C-alpha cells in the first residue's frame, strides 16, 4: 500500500514536470532570429500617462441603465469618489496608476438588488523587444457583468 502511494506520487510529479516544461515559454524574450523581422504590433513605445479603467457591464431589459461607483482602496464604509449611470456595455473611467480601486455596478432582478464588485490596481511596466523598450499596462479591465440567468 505504501509503495503504491509513493509510485503514484512519483508518477504525478513526472507528469506535472513534463506538462510544465513543455507548455511554458519565456515571455518578452527575443532571439537574434526574431529580431531580423521584429513584430512591434503590441509594442507601446511611449510611456502611458493616463490610465483608464475599462469596465464591462450588462445592459438588458431589466437594467437599461446601470449605476457604477468607484471607491479608493478596498470597499468599506467610505463614500464613493465617483458615481455615474450609464446605458453602455463598456464604460471607461480615468484613474491613477498604482492606486487600488474598488468598482461596483448596481443591477436589479425583480425585487432584488444585485451589486457586482471587483477591485484592481492599474500598473505599468516595460520589457525589451529587440532594440525597443515597450510599455505594457495591466489591471485596467474590470468585468462587472451579470452571470447568465439574471
PATI-449591 format. One record per residue (C-alpha): residue number from 1; x, y, z. Coordinates in nm, 3 decimals, padded with zeros to 5 digits. Last residue first. Layout:
BEGIN
<atom><nr>NUM</nr><px>X</px><py>Y</py><pz>Z</pz></atom>
...
// end
This chain:
BEGIN
<atom><nr>150</nr><px>-03.017</px><py>03.722</py><pz>-01.422</pz></atom>
<atom><nr>149</nr><px>-02.978</px><py>03.371</py><pz>-01.562</pz></atom>
<atom><nr>148</nr><px>-02.629</px><py>03.413</py><pz>-01.701</pz></atom>
<atom><nr>147</nr><px>-02.398</px><py>03.590</py><pz>-01.458</pz></atom>
<atom><nr>146</nr><px>-02.421</px><py>03.967</py><pz>-01.455</pz></atom>
<atom><nr>145</nr><px>-02.134</px><py>04.171</py><pz>-01.593</pz></atom>
<atom><nr>144</nr><px>-01.892</px><py>04.359</py><pz>-01.368</pz></atom>
<atom><nr>143</nr><px>-01.575</px><py>04.266</py><pz>-01.558</pz></atom>
<atom><nr>142</nr><px>-01.287</px><py>04.506</py><pz>-01.486</pz></atom>
<atom><nr>141</nr><px>-01.005</px><py>04.560</py><pz>-01.733</pz></atom>
<atom><nr>140</nr><px>-00.725</px><py>04.803</py><pz>-01.637</pz></atom>
<atom><nr>139</nr><px>-00.512</px><py>04.570</py><pz>-01.431</pz></atom>
<atom><nr>138</nr><px>-00.210</px><py>04.567</py><pz>-01.658</pz></atom>
<atom><nr>137</nr><px>-00.037</px><py>04.825</py><pz>-01.876</pz></atom>
<atom><nr>136</nr><px>00.254</px><py>04.735</py><pz>-02.101</pz></atom>
<atom><nr>135</nr><px>00.536</px><py>04.952</py><pz>-02.219</pz></atom>
<atom><nr>134</nr><px>00.793</px><py>04.857</py><pz>-02.483</pz></atom>
<atom><nr>133</nr><px>01.162</px><py>04.942</py><pz>-02.490</pz></atom>
<atom><nr>132</nr><px>01.294</px><py>04.892</py><pz>-02.839</pz></atom>
<atom><nr>131</nr><px>01.605</px><py>04.731</py><pz>-02.993</pz></atom>
<atom><nr>130</nr><px>01.482</px><py>04.371</py><pz>-02.989</pz></atom>
<atom><nr>129</nr><px>01.162</px><py>04.387</py><pz>-02.783</pz></atom>
<atom><nr>128</nr><px>01.257</px><py>04.486</py><pz>-02.431</pz></atom>
<atom><nr>127</nr><px>01.004</px><py>04.495</py><pz>-02.149</pz></atom>
<atom><nr>126</nr><px>00.849</px><py>04.777</py><pz>-01.951</pz></atom>
<atom><nr>125</nr><px>00.595</px><py>04.810</py><pz>-01.672</pz></atom>
<atom><nr>124</nr><px>00.268</px><py>04.986</py><pz>-01.596</pz></atom>
<atom><nr>123</nr><px>00.023</px><py>04.924</py><pz>-01.315</pz></atom>
<atom><nr>122</nr><px>-00.351</px><py>04.959</py><pz>-01.274</pz></atom>
<atom><nr>121</nr><px>-00.472</px><py>04.832</py><pz>-00.937</pz></atom>
<atom><nr>120</nr><px>-00.797</px><py>04.642</py><pz>-00.936</pz></atom>
<atom><nr>119</nr><px>-01.116</px><py>04.572</py><pz>-00.750</pz></atom>
<atom><nr>118</nr><px>-01.440</px><py>04.399</py><pz>-00.833</pz></atom>
<atom><nr>117</nr><px>-01.797</px><py>04.417</py><pz>-00.707</pz></atom>
<atom><nr>116</nr><px>-02.134</px><py>04.333</py><pz>-00.867</pz></atom>
<atom><nr>115</nr><px>-02.427</px><py>04.461</py><pz>-00.662</pz></atom>
<atom><nr>114</nr><px>-02.758</px><py>04.286</py><pz>-00.714</pz></atom>
<atom><nr>113</nr><px>-03.082</px><py>04.445</py><pz>-00.594</pz></atom>
<atom><nr>112</nr><px>-03.380</px><py>04.212</py><pz>-00.571</pz></atom>
<atom><nr>111</nr><px>-03.747</px><py>04.292</py><pz>-00.641</pz></atom>
<atom><nr>110</nr><px>-03.729</px><py>04.162</py><pz>-00.999</pz></atom>
<atom><nr>109</nr><px>-03.360</px><py>04.144</py><pz>-01.081</pz></atom>
<atom><nr>108</nr><px>-03.198</px><py>04.485</py><pz>-01.042</pz></atom>
<atom><nr>107</nr><px>-02.836</px><py>04.584</py><pz>-01.103</pz></atom>
<atom><nr>106</nr><px>-02.583</px><py>04.803</py><pz>-00.925</pz></atom>
<atom><nr>105</nr><px>-02.224</px><py>04.805</py><pz>-01.054</pz></atom>
<atom><nr>104</nr><px>-01.936</px><py>04.838</py><pz>-00.810</pz></atom>
<atom><nr>103</nr><px>-01.570</px><py>04.934</py><pz>-00.852</pz></atom>
<atom><nr>102</nr><px>-01.295</px><py>04.905</py><pz>-00.594</pz></atom>
<atom><nr>101</nr><px>-00.972</px><py>05.092</py><pz>-00.662</pz></atom>
<atom><nr>100</nr><px>-00.609</px><py>05.034</py><pz>-00.566</pz></atom>
<atom><nr>99</nr><px>-00.371</px><py>05.310</py><pz>-00.674</pz></atom>
<atom><nr>98</nr><px>-00.055</px><py>05.233</py><pz>-00.874</pz></atom>
<atom><nr>97</nr><px>-00.156</px><py>05.439</py><pz>-01.178</pz></atom>
<atom><nr>96</nr><px>-00.431</px><py>05.698</py><pz>-01.144</pz></atom>
<atom><nr>95</nr><px>-00.792</px><py>05.692</py><pz>-01.271</pz></atom>
<atom><nr>94</nr><px>-00.987</px><py>05.779</py><pz>-01.587</pz></atom>
<atom><nr>93</nr><px>-01.309</px><py>05.581</py><pz>-01.637</pz></atom>
<atom><nr>92</nr><px>-01.407</px><py>05.393</py><pz>-01.947</pz></atom>
<atom><nr>91</nr><px>-01.751</px><py>05.231</py><pz>-01.976</pz></atom>
<atom><nr>90</nr><px>-01.841</px><py>04.926</py><pz>-02.180</pz></atom>
<atom><nr>89</nr><px>-02.190</px><py>04.774</py><pz>-02.205</pz></atom>
<atom><nr>88</nr><px>-02.346</px><py>05.120</py><pz>-02.238</pz></atom>
<atom><nr>87</nr><px>-02.654</px><py>05.264</py><pz>-02.068</pz></atom>
<atom><nr>86</nr><px>-02.466</px><py>05.451</py><pz>-01.798</pz></atom>
<atom><nr>85</nr><px>-02.531</px><py>05.588</py><pz>-01.451</pz></atom>
<atom><nr>84</nr><px>-02.241</px><py>05.757</py><pz>-01.275</pz></atom>
<atom><nr>83</nr><px>-02.073</px><py>05.762</py><pz>-00.935</pz></atom>
<atom><nr>82</nr><px>-01.724</px><py>05.882</py><pz>-00.843</pz></atom>
<atom><nr>81</nr><px>-01.533</px><py>05.911</py><pz>-00.515</pz></atom>
<atom><nr>80</nr><px>-01.771</px><py>05.665</py><pz>-00.347</pz></atom>
<atom><nr>79</nr><px>-01.810</px><py>05.725</py><pz>00.024</pz></atom>
<atom><nr>78</nr><px>-01.620</px><py>05.503</py><pz>00.261</pz></atom>
<atom><nr>77</nr><px>-01.797</px><py>05.227</py><pz>00.452</pz></atom>
<atom><nr>76</nr><px>-01.554</px><py>04.978</py><pz>00.308</pz></atom>
<atom><nr>75</nr><px>-01.471</px><py>04.855</py><pz>-00.038</pz></atom>
<atom><nr>74</nr><px>-01.095</px><py>04.837</py><pz>-00.066</pz></atom>
<atom><nr>73</nr><px>-00.886</px><py>05.128</py><pz>-00.185</pz></atom>
<atom><nr>72</nr><px>-01.042</px><py>05.435</py><pz>-00.342</pz></atom>
<atom><nr>71</nr><px>-01.404</px><py>05.374</py><pz>-00.437</pz></atom>
<atom><nr>70</nr><px>-01.573</px><py>05.397</py><pz>-00.779</pz></atom>
<atom><nr>69</nr><px>-01.949</px><py>05.358</py><pz>-00.824</pz></atom>
<atom><nr>68</nr><px>-02.128</px><py>05.245</py><pz>-01.141</pz></atom>
<atom><nr>67</nr><px>-02.508</px><py>05.268</py><pz>-01.171</pz></atom>
<atom><nr>66</nr><px>-02.651</px><py>05.064</py><pz>-01.458</pz></atom>
<atom><nr>65</nr><px>-02.909</px><py>05.178</py><pz>-01.713</pz></atom>
<atom><nr>64</nr><px>-03.135</px><py>04.961</py><pz>-01.930</pz></atom>
<atom><nr>63</nr><px>-03.127</px><py>04.706</py><pz>-01.646</pz></atom>
<atom><nr>62</nr><px>-03.442</px><py>04.493</py><pz>-01.654</pz></atom>
<atom><nr>61</nr><px>-03.441</px><py>04.480</py><pz>-02.036</pz></atom>
<atom><nr>60</nr><px>-03.065</px><py>04.432</py><pz>-02.059</pz></atom>
<atom><nr>59</nr><px>-02.734</px><py>04.614</py><pz>-02.019</pz></atom>
<atom><nr>58</nr><px>-02.461</px><py>04.404</py><pz>-01.861</pz></atom>
<atom><nr>57</nr><px>-02.133</px><py>04.580</py><pz>-01.788</pz></atom>
<atom><nr>56</nr><px>-01.762</px><py>04.570</py><pz>-01.881</pz></atom>
<atom><nr>55</nr><px>-01.549</px><py>04.840</py><pz>-01.717</pz></atom>
<atom><nr>54</nr><px>-01.230</px><py>04.953</py><pz>-01.890</pz></atom>
<atom><nr>53</nr><px>-01.041</px><py>05.152</py><pz>-01.627</pz></atom>
<atom><nr>52</nr><px>-00.837</px><py>05.424</py><pz>-01.793</pz></atom>
<atom><nr>51</nr><px>-00.474</px><py>05.505</py><pz>-01.726</pz></atom>
<atom><nr>50</nr><px>-00.332</px><py>05.844</py><pz>-01.816</pz></atom>
<atom><nr>49</nr><px>00.043</px><py>05.872</py><pz>-01.880</pz></atom>
<atom><nr>48</nr><px>00.141</px><py>05.561</py><pz>-02.078</pz></atom>
<atom><nr>47</nr><px>00.513</px><py>05.568</py><pz>-02.161</pz></atom>
<atom><nr>46</nr><px>00.561</px><py>05.588</py><pz>-02.535</pz></atom>
<atom><nr>45</nr><px>00.693</px><py>05.280</py><pz>-02.715</pz></atom>
<atom><nr>44</nr><px>00.377</px><py>05.072</py><pz>-02.700</pz></atom>
<atom><nr>43</nr><px>00.479</px><py>04.739</py><pz>-02.852</pz></atom>
<atom><nr>42</nr><px>00.197</px><py>04.501</py><pz>-02.945</pz></atom>
<atom><nr>41</nr><px>00.243</px><py>04.539</py><pz>-03.322</pz></atom>
<atom><nr>40</nr><px>00.622</px><py>04.564</py><pz>-03.289</pz></atom>
<atom><nr>39</nr><px>00.697</px><py>04.233</py><pz>-03.458</pz></atom>
<atom><nr>38</nr><px>01.068</px><py>04.209</py><pz>-03.535</pz></atom>
<atom><nr>37</nr><px>01.196</px><py>04.092</py><pz>-03.874</pz></atom>
<atom><nr>36</nr><px>01.566</px><py>04.016</py><pz>-03.809</pz></atom>
<atom><nr>35</nr><px>01.498</px><py>04.050</py><pz>-03.439</pz></atom>
<atom><nr>34</nr><px>01.330</px><py>03.711</py><pz>-03.415</pz></atom>
<atom><nr>33</nr><px>01.646</px><py>03.542</py><pz>-03.549</pz></atom>
<atom><nr>32</nr><px>01.859</px><py>03.712</py><pz>-03.287</pz></atom>
<atom><nr>31</nr><px>01.634</px><py>03.563</py><pz>-03.019</pz></atom>
<atom><nr>30</nr><px>01.365</px><py>03.754</py><pz>-02.840</pz></atom>
<atom><nr>29</nr><px>01.241</px><py>03.733</py><pz>-02.486</pz></atom>
<atom><nr>28</nr><px>00.936</px><py>03.908</py><pz>-02.356</pz></atom>
<atom><nr>27</nr><px>00.789</px><py>03.589</py><pz>-02.216</pz></atom>
<atom><nr>26</nr><px>00.984</px><py>03.263</py><pz>-02.198</pz></atom>
<atom><nr>25</nr><px>00.756</px><py>02.980</py><pz>-02.291</pz></atom>
<atom><nr>24</nr><px>00.583</px><py>02.727</py><pz>-02.075</pz></atom>
<atom><nr>23</nr><px>00.392</px><py>02.429</py><pz>-02.208</pz></atom>
<atom><nr>22</nr><px>00.666</px><py>02.170</py><pz>-02.246</pz></atom>
<atom><nr>21</nr><px>00.838</px><py>02.212</py><pz>-01.908</pz></atom>
<atom><nr>20</nr><px>00.515</px><py>02.243</py><pz>-01.711</pz></atom>
<atom><nr>19</nr><px>00.345</px><py>01.944</py><pz>-01.873</pz></atom>
<atom><nr>18</nr><px>00.655</px><py>01.726</py><pz>-01.832</pz></atom>
<atom><nr>17</nr><px>00.708</px><py>01.833</py><pz>-01.470</pz></atom>
<atom><nr>16</nr><px>00.341</px><py>01.774</py><pz>-01.379</pz></atom>
<atom><nr>15</nr><px>00.353</px><py>01.426</py><pz>-01.535</pz></atom>
<atom><nr>14</nr><px>00.677</px><py>01.342</py><pz>-01.352</pz></atom>
<atom><nr>13</nr><px>00.539</px><py>01.461</py><pz>-01.018</pz></atom>
<atom><nr>12</nr><px>00.221</px><py>01.255</py><pz>-01.065</pz></atom>
<atom><nr>11</nr><px>00.427</px><py>00.944</py><pz>-01.145</pz></atom>
<atom><nr>10</nr><px>00.641</px><py>00.997</py><pz>-00.835</pz></atom>
<atom><nr>9</nr><px>00.333</px><py>01.040</py><pz>-00.617</pz></atom>
<atom><nr>8</nr><px>00.165</px><py>00.731</py><pz>-00.766</pz></atom>
<atom><nr>7</nr><px>00.480</px><py>00.526</py><pz>-00.705</pz></atom>
<atom><nr>6</nr><px>00.498</px><py>00.651</py><pz>-00.345</pz></atom>
<atom><nr>5</nr><px>00.131</px><py>00.563</py><pz>-00.284</pz></atom>
<atom><nr>4</nr><px>00.174</px><py>00.216</py><pz>-00.442</pz></atom>
<atom><nr>3</nr><px>00.481</px><py>00.153</py><pz>-00.226</pz></atom>
<atom><nr>2</nr><px>00.283</px><py>00.240</py><pz>00.089</pz></atom>
<atom><nr>1</nr><px>00.000</px><py>00.000</py><pz>00.000</pz></atom>
// end
